[in-house]
Amino acid sequence: MTIFECYRNTDKVLKEAGISDSGFESRQIVRYITRLSNNEIITRYNEALSDVQVTMWKSVMEQRLSHYPLQYILGEWSFYGLNFYVGEGCLIPRADTEVLVDTAFEFLKENPKAKVLDLCAGSGCIGITIANRYKDTSVTLVEKYDVPYSYCERNIHRNPSETMTLVKADIFDYEPKEKFDLIVSNPPYISAKDMENLSEEVLNEPDSALYGGEDGLDFYRVILRRYKDCLKEGGRLAVEIGYDQCEAVTSMFSQAGFNDIKTAEDINGIKRVVYGTLTRV
C-alpha cells in the first residue's frame, strides 16, 4: 500500500463510518504513521508503506472506528499554533477554547506585564499559550488531578517560558498568595442532563473535566465567590461557558459586582465566553 492509497483508504473508511472531517483526520493519520510532513507526503505519495507502518495503520484505524479520540491516538494536538501532549485522563484542547485565549489577548495588549491565573488548567493549553505570546506576563496554572497535572507539566517543558508556575491544587480550596490582573478558566460545565447525551468520543474524556454539577454551573459559583477578591482593581475574569449558559453566567457576573460584562462567540456563532471587569466601589 502506497502513501496515497493509505490516505484514500483511510478517508473512505472514516467517511463510511460517519466520522466528520474524514479528509482532515486522514491527513493526520498518514502523518502519524509515516512521520512525514504534509509537503513530504505530497512529494513521496507513491512510496510504499513498510510492514510496520501498515500494522500501525491497522491499529490506528481499529481504535478510531471504535470512536476512540484521534487526539489520544496521536498523543498530541495543536492549539493556537502550539503543540500539546494529550492522552487519557486529560481534556482535549478544542478550537472553541481559542476564543477564551483571544479574549485574554485583548486584555493583555493593554496590560502586557499582567499577572495571570489559569484555573482548572488541564493540559495547560490556555495558560501556556498566554505565556508564550506575552513573554512579560506571569502565569500561574492550577490543576487538581494527577494525570492532567502531569500533562501540563510536560507541556510547560515543551513550550517553555520562564514566567510560568504550575500549582497542584483544588480550586475549591486553593488560596493564592497574590492578586492577579487576569483570571481565566475553562472549568467543567456540562450539566447532569447533557452528560447523558455526550458523543462516544467525548465519553472517553474524564468526567472530572466535564461535569459541572446538576445545572453545570457549580464551578462558576466557586470561581466568582472565591476568586473575585484575588483580582486587582480593574482586573478581568474570563470563563468559557456551555452553549446554553450565557444568560445564567452573565447574571452571576453581574450579581458578583463585575462591570462591562461582555460575551464572545465561537466560530459557530455560539456565545462561548463571558468576561467582565472588577471595579470596586
Solvent accessible surface area in square Angstrom, and as a share of the most:
residue,aa,sasa,rsa
1,M,70,0.31
2,T,28,0.16
3,I,6,0.03
4,F,96,0.40
5,E,60,0.27
6,C,0,0.00
7,Y,61,0.23
8,R,127,0.46
9,N,51,0.26
10,T,0,0.00
11,D,25,0.13
12,K,120,0.51
13,V,50,0.29
14,L,0,0.00
15,K,128,0.54
16,E,126,0.56
17,A,45,0.35
18,G,65,0.62
19,I,12,0.06
20,S,93,0.60
21,D,96,0.50
22,S,9,0.06
23,G,19,0.18
24,F,72,0.30
25,E,18,0.08
26,S,0,0.00
27,R,108,0.39
28,Q,35,0.15
29,I,0,0.00
30,V,2,0.01
31,R,96,0.35
32,Y,49,0.19
33,I,4,0.02
34,T,12,0.07
35,R,170,0.62
36,L,23,0.12
37,S,50,0.33
38,N,73,0.37
39,N,114,0.58
40,E,69,0.31
41,I,26,0.13
42,I,119,0.60
43,T,108,0.63
44,R,95,0.35
45,Y,114,0.43
46,N,110,0.57
47,E,76,0.34
48,A,78,0.60
49,L,15,0.08
50,S,54,0.35
51,D,124,0.64
52,V,108,0.62
53,Q,43,0.19
54,V,33,0.19
55,T,91,0.53
56,M,62,0.28
57,W,35,0.12
58,K,125,0.53
59,S,50,0.32
60,V,4,0.02
61,M,11,0.05
62,E,128,0.58
63,Q,66,0.29
64,R,12,0.04
65,L,71,0.35
66,S,75,0.48
67,H,46,0.21
68,Y,45,0.17
69,P,3,0.02
70,L,5,0.02
71,Q,37,0.16
72,Y,16,0.06
73,I,15,0.07
74,L,26,0.13
75,G,28,0.27
76,E,63,0.28
77,W,46,0.16
78,S,64,0.41
79,F,2,0.01
80,Y,60,0.23
81,G,72,0.70
82,L,44,0.22
83,N,70,0.36
84,F,0,0.00
85,Y,63,0.24
86,V,3,0.02
87,G,7,0.06
88,E,107,0.48
89,G,24,0.23
90,C,0,0.00
91,L,36,0.18
92,I,7,0.03
93,P,6,0.04
94,R,85,0.31
95,A,64,0.50
96,D,36,0.18
97,T,5,0.03
98,E,49,0.22
99,V,18,0.10
100,L,0,0.00
101,V,0,0.00
102,D,71,0.37
103,T,6,0.03
104,A,0,0.00
105,F,10,0.04
106,E,86,0.38
107,F,21,0.09
108,L,0,0.00
109,K,141,0.60
110,E,144,0.65
111,N,53,0.27
112,P,62,0.39
113,K,151,0.64
114,A,4,0.03
115,K,75,0.32
116,V,0,0.00
117,L,0,0.00
118,D,0,0.00
119,L,0,0.00
120,C,29,0.18
121,A,7,0.06
122,G,13,0.12
123,S,3,0.02
124,G,0,0.00
125,C,12,0.07
126,I,6,0.03
127,G,0,0.00
128,I,0,0.00
129,T,5,0.03
130,I,0,0.00
131,A,0,0.00
132,N,32,0.16
133,R,132,0.48
134,Y,38,0.14
135,K,120,0.51
136,D,93,0.48
137,T,1,0.00
138,S,46,0.29
139,V,1,0.01
140,T,11,0.07
141,L,0,0.00
142,V,0,0.00
143,E,11,0.05
144,K,84,0.36
145,Y,94,0.36
146,D,97,0.50
147,V,66,0.38
148,P,13,0.08
149,Y,45,0.17
150,S,50,0.32
151,Y,37,0.14
152,C,0,0.00
153,E,77,0.35
154,R,113,0.41
155,N,0,0.00
156,I,29,0.15
157,H,142,0.63
158,R,80,0.29
159,N,14,0.07
160,P,90,0.56
161,S,21,0.13
162,E,183,0.82
163,T,43,0.25
164,M,24,0.11
165,T,74,0.43
166,L,33,0.16
167,V,38,0.22
168,K,104,0.44
169,A,21,0.17
170,D,35,0.18
171,I,6,0.03
172,F,87,0.36
173,D,93,0.48
174,Y,36,0.14
175,E,119,0.53
176,P,24,0.15
177,K,194,0.82
178,E,72,0.32
179,K,100,0.42
180,F,2,0.01
181,D,29,0.15
182,L,0,0.00
183,I,1,0.00
184,V,0,0.00
185,S,0,0.00
186,N,24,0.12
187,P,3,0.02
188,P,7,0.04
189,Y,36,0.14
190,I,28,0.14
191,S,19,0.12
192,A,27,0.21
193,K,150,0.64
194,D,36,0.19
195,M,37,0.16
196,E,145,0.65
197,N,114,0.59
198,L,34,0.17
199,S,57,0.37
200,E,100,0.45
201,E,43,0.19
202,V,31,0.18
203,L,107,0.53
204,N,55,0.28
205,E,6,0.03
206,P,27,0.17
207,D,90,0.46
208,S,48,0.31
209,A,28,0.22
210,L,11,0.06
211,Y,88,0.33
212,G,1,0.01
213,G,8,0.07
214,E,134,0.60
215,D,60,0.31
216,G,0,0.00
217,L,19,0.09
218,D,56,0.29
219,F,35,0.15
220,Y,2,0.01
221,R,101,0.37
222,V,8,0.05
223,I,1,0.00
224,L,13,0.06
225,R,162,0.59
226,R,74,0.27
227,Y,2,0.01
228,K,57,0.24
229,D,91,0.47
230,C,17,0.10
231,L,1,0.00
232,K,73,0.31
233,E,101,0.45
234,G,37,0.35
235,G,2,0.02
236,R,27,0.10
237,L,3,0.02
238,A,0,0.00
239,V,1,0.01
240,E,6,0.03
241,I,0,0.00
242,G,4,0.04
243,Y,132,0.50
244,D,93,0.48
245,Q,12,0.05
246,C,26,0.15
247,E,148,0.66
248,A,39,0.30
249,V,0,0.00
250,T,42,0.24
251,S,46,0.30
252,M,31,0.14
253,F,1,0.00
254,S,64,0.42
255,Q,150,0.67
256,A,20,0.15
257,G,35,0.34
258,F,8,0.03
259,N,68,0.35
260,D,88,0.46
261,I,46,0.23
262,K,96,0.41
263,T,49,0.28
264,A,24,0.18
265,E,96,0.43
266,D,9,0.05
267,I,152,0.77
268,N,113,0.58
269,G,44,0.43
270,I,59,0.30
271,K,94,0.40
272,R,22,0.08
273,V,0,0.00
274,V,0,0.00
275,Y,17,0.06
276,G,0,0.00
277,T,32,0.19
278,L,2,0.01
279,T,67,0.39
280,R,96,0.35
281,V,198,1.14
